[in-house]
C-alpha cells in the first residue's frame, strides 16, 4: 500500500485540510457563536462536576472521621 513516508504525507495533508476547514468555520460568525455556546456549556459542566467531586470528597472525609471516632480504644 503506502510506505511510511507516503502515510505520513497523507496524514499531514489531511491535517492541513481539516485545519483549513476549521479556520474557515471559525471565521464564519454563526459558527463562531455556536463554538462559543458549546464551550460555555462545557465550562458549566466542568464546574458542576468539580462541585460534585468536592461534595463527594467531603462526605467521604466525614465518614472516615465518624468511623475513627466510633472505634473503641484498645487497652493493651
C-alpha positions in Angstrom: 0.0 0.0 0.0 1.8 3.2 1.2 5.3 3.3 2.6 5.7 5.1 5.9 6.7 8.4 4.1 3.5 8.2 2.0 1.4 7.6 5.0 2.9 10.5 6.9 2.4 12.7 3.9 -1.3 11.7 3.6 -1.8 12.3 7.3 -0.1 15.7 7.1 -2.3 16.6 4.1 -5.4 15.5 5.9 -4.4 17.6 8.9 -3.9 20.7 6.7 -7.3 20.2 5.1 -9.0 19.8 8.5 -7.2 22.8 9.9 -8.2 25.0 6.9 -11.8 23.8 7.2 -11.8 24.6 11.0 -10.3 28.0 10.3 -13.0 28.8 7.7 -15.7 27.7 10.1 -14.3 29.9 12.9 -14.2 32.9 10.5 -18.0 32.4 9.9 -19.8 34.4 12.6 -22.6 31.9 13.1 -20.1 29.0 13.6 -18.1 31.1 16.0 -21.2 31.9 18.1 -22.0 28.2 18.1 -18.5 27.3 19.2 -18.7 29.8 22.0 -22.0 28.4 23.1 -20.7 24.9 23.1 -17.6 25.9 25.0 -19.7 27.8 27.6 -21.8 24.7 28.2 -18.7 22.6 28.5 -17.3 25.0 31.2 -20.5 24.9 33.1 -20.4 21.1 33.1 -16.8 21.2 34.3 -17.8 23.4 37.2 -20.7 21.1 38.2 -18.5 18.0 38.0 -15.9 19.7 40.2 -18.5 20.7 42.7 -19.9 17.2 42.8 -16.4 15.8 43.3 -15.7 18.2 46.2 -19.0 17.2 47.9 -18.2 13.5 47.5 -14.7 14.1 48.9 -16.2 15.9 51.9 -18.7 13.2 52.5 -16.0 10.5 52.4 -13.9 12.5 54.8 -16.9 12.8 57.2 -17.5 9.1 57.0 -13.8 8.4 57.8 -13.8 10.8 60.7 -17.0 9.3 62.1 -15.6 5.8 61.8 -12.4 6.8 63.6 -14.5 8.4 66.4 -16.6 5.3 66.7 -13.6 3.0 67.2 -13.2 1.9 70.8 -9.6 2.3 72.0 -7.8 -0.9 72.6 -6.2 -1.0 76.1 -3.1 -3.1 75.9 
